[in-house]
Amino acid sequence: MKSFSTYIRLILLVLGLFTFQACTDLSQHVYSVTPIQNFYQTPDQIAAGLAPAYQALTAIAGNPSNVFNLQEVSSDEIIVPTRGADWYDNAQWQQLWLHTWPTNHNVVNGAWGDIYNGIGKVNFILSVVNSLPNKPATIGEINAELKLLRAYYYYLAMDLFGNVPQVTDFNTNPNTVTNSARKDVFNFIESEIKNNIDSLPTNVDASTYGRVTKWMAFALLAKIYLNAQVYTGTPRWTDCIAACDSIINSGKYSLLPNYFDNFAVNNSDLVGSGNENIFVVPFDKTNIGGDNMEMATLHYQSDKTFGLSGSPWNGFSSTADYYAQFDTSSTYSVQSGELLRTYNDQRTGQFLIGQQYAIAYHYPPSTYVASADPSLALKDAQTGLPLKFSPYVLQLSNPADSFRLAGLRNIKYFPEAGTAGSQSNDVVLFRYADILLMKAECEVRLGTNLNDALNLINQIRERAYGNNLHDWTMADLTLPNILAERARELAWEGYRRQDLIRFEVASGTPYFSGARTPAKPADPADHHLYIYPIPAQQITSNPNLKQNPGY
């Protein structure tokens, strides 16, 4: 049984107590509230009362979510080509890749709504629990947990939209608020973390799985400091190192031996037996839907490879330029008459490339069937072409039969047999490997403790390769190489846009704004595309909101 079964039960309980009406306003309207004067008195009641604030994360983390799409499809990491008539969707995917999104773009507005839905739920619960005549003994801890969760939602809003409204009181009229400057939002998030971090739990076990802890708060602090030059104009590399050290020195986390176990169908079962994931969003095929990456990325006939109960959608993929950052060297072996290929860097196995077969795919995906009985080779059911994936996506749109096979599909979150979406892999928001990479990057930027930075990078590479034969030397320890290592380690985890912008702002190299294949020209020189527009739909609802510069 998944370790978050209690979490599921409490969500169902709390949804019987509170009925929320989803909206993209800045407040969360409540249509039905059952009197709960004596609620929030036991641990189970408290968890149930907080559950809606966490439930909102499923819209943030559900793959591929609106937030995920803004972070990844606008980068060089993920492309959603128009294959014939599939995936055109009023050009919204092409617009994200080309950086030509309009102010009323559906995904942009959807991300705003998902983020502020979470903020609204936090504000509502804070209002309820702090108005109780019989407040729980742990009211301080409850407030800290909720405020850190709200700080995470505001971090997403600040990162994507820059200048956003700050609402901390549930009773605030949403039509009276206006934008706060991005720097002010940064300062608010920083103060919320610092003021509440010491009231958060420090234990890492099933009771805190999927919930805010002190270590999640330090990870969030490290993230805002890592990108502070983008957010405020002032680098905070030293502060980022200190936040990372708080996690590293706690001894609570380590790298799992198998990279892919962090993202496996049963990744929740690993808590307490070696912790790399710091903050996750639980999903479950029966009770908590929304993790649909297997459907979004896999080809229509990939159900036969992974034992899915339905045909996937053949959408999200990666290009040859992105894949070129991965080490494709490998070794071969024969097992049961099948030729198996094992990548030297296990992370490369997250991409499907070449001929696919009607054979159950190996887990972990660092090893796959490279050749088998020819009669088992899959074909595209519509075109009859061999189901052979190519990394080359040279157009955004092409009606040719072969284009249905263009682009590399990703199985980092390994598909769950017997499902057709709503897979049970919990989605990772913060993990220890990123903490090591963040600290190493900051040390290189400062030019200090370079031996430590080299050691941190090599910890990650030794896990990836299973040995120290591919360790970096000091000559390898450059910022472009670190960016490439982040591409390999954090692929399809929702950070690529952020990384490209940070490296571009710090160096002037157009990692994010530059031209790229297919078809993307260079962005305007004013860099207004570093942030998305305030959605036109939101400005219509609240004319006090001001549009971001350049839109």
FENJO-V781685 format. One record per run of one state. SS is the DSSP state (H for helix, E for strand, L for the rest). FROM is the first residue (numbers start at 1). TO is the last residue. If there is no record, write none. Layout:
BEGIN
<<SS;FROM;TO> <SS;FROM;TO>>
END
This chain:
BEGIN
<<L;1;4> <H;5;17> <E;18;20> <L;21;29> <E;30;33> <L;34;42> <H;43;55> <L;56;56> <H;57;61> <L;62;65> <H;66;72> <L;73;78> <E;79;79> <L;80;81> <E;82;83> <L;84;85> <E;86;86> <L;87;88> <H;89;98> <L;99;105> <H;106;129> <L;130;138> <H;139;161> <L;162;173> <H;174;176> <L;177;181> <H;182;199> <L;200;213> <H;214;226> <L;227;227> <H;228;232> <L;233;236> <H;237;248> <L;249;258> <H;259;263> <L;264;266> <H;267;270> <L;271;276> <E;277;281> <L;282;283> <E;284;284> <L;285;287> <E;288;288> <L;289;292> <H;293;297> <L;298;299> <H;300;306> <L;307;316> <E;317;318> <L;319;319> <H;320;323> <L;324;329> <E;330;335> <L;336;337> <E;338;343> <L;344;345> <H;346;350> <E;351;352> <L;353;353> <E;354;355> <L;356;356> <E;357;357> <L;358;366> <E;367;371> <L;372;373> <H;374;376> <E;377;377> <L;378;378> <E;379;379> <L;380;385> <E;386;386> <L;387;387> <E;388;390> <L;391;396> <E;397;398> <L;399;400> <H;401;405> <E;406;406> <L;407;407> <E;408;410> <L;411;426> <E;427;431> <H;432;446> <L;447;449> <H;450;465> <L;466;473> <H;474;476> <L;477;478> <H;479;489> <L;490;495> <H;496;507> <L;508;515> <E;516;516> <L;517;519> <E;520;520> <L;521;527> <H;528;530> <L;531;535> <H;536;541> <L;542;551>>
END
